[in-house]
Amino acid sequence: MNNQTKRILICEDHQIVIDGLRSIILDFPEFDVVDTANNFSELLPSLKKNNPHILLLDLNLPHKNGIEILQELRLKKNHVKVLILTMYNKKTIVNKVFSEGANGFLLKNCSSEDLHSALIHVSENDSFYYGEGVIETKKQNALIDDEFYKRIRLTQREKEIIKYLCDGKKVPDIANTMHISPLTVETHKKNIYRKLGVDSSVKLVTFVHENQLL
C-alpha cells in the first residue's frame, strides 16, 4: 500500500460477504482493505488503529445496527467517509442515512464497477453517492417488512417502553417512571404492538428475544 492508496474498513457480519468484497477491492489499485469488523465493539478499536478513509458499512448488524453506528460515529465527531452497503432498498432508509451523515448508498447486488465508482466518488467528493437502482422503489416492492426494518422504525421512546414492558412493568408504573401520562404510555404500547405485529405482552417478549430487538 502506497501513500496514495485509500484505506477501506469493512463492517459486515457475514464472512462470505467480507471475503467477496476484499477480493473485489483487491483489484482496485487506488484502495486497500486495512481491516474488517463484524459489529460495533470490533469497529471502534479498528477505526482508532487504522484511521481509514472510508468505512464500508452494512445496516443489519447484531447488537447495534448500521444506522445507530452511523449516529454514534457522528456524535463522536468521527468524520470517516461512510458508504452504506445493504440489501434494503427503501427511500425512507436512504433518506435516514443521508440525514445522519452517510456519504453514499449501495445495494449488495451492485456490480464491481459500481462499487469502484462509489469508492472513488466518496473519497473525492462531498456529495452523496447513489448506487445503481437505489431508491427506485416506486416501481417495485424492494423491501419486505422484516424484523430489521421494524426495529429501525421504532422511536427511541418506544424502545424504552418496550424494555419496561419486557421487564414486566405495568402501564401506571411505566408512566410514573417516565413522567408521562398512562394514556400516553397506552398509545405508545398500541403503536408498538401494531408495528411489531403482536397482540399481547407475551408475544412482545417472545418477539424481542427472538429478534434481539433491544
Buried (B, 14 or more C-beta within 10 A) or exposed (E): EEEEBBBBBBBBBEEEBBEBBBEBBEEBEEBBBBBBBBBBEBBBEBBEEBEBBBBBBBBBBEEBBBBBBBBBBBEEEBEBBBBBBBEBBBBEBBEBBBEBBBBBBBBBEBEBEBBBBBBBBBBEEEEBBBBBBBBEBEEEEBBEEEBBBBBBEBEEBBEBBBBBBBEEBEBEBBBEEBEBEBEBBEEBBEBBBEBBEBEEBEEBBEBBEEBEBE
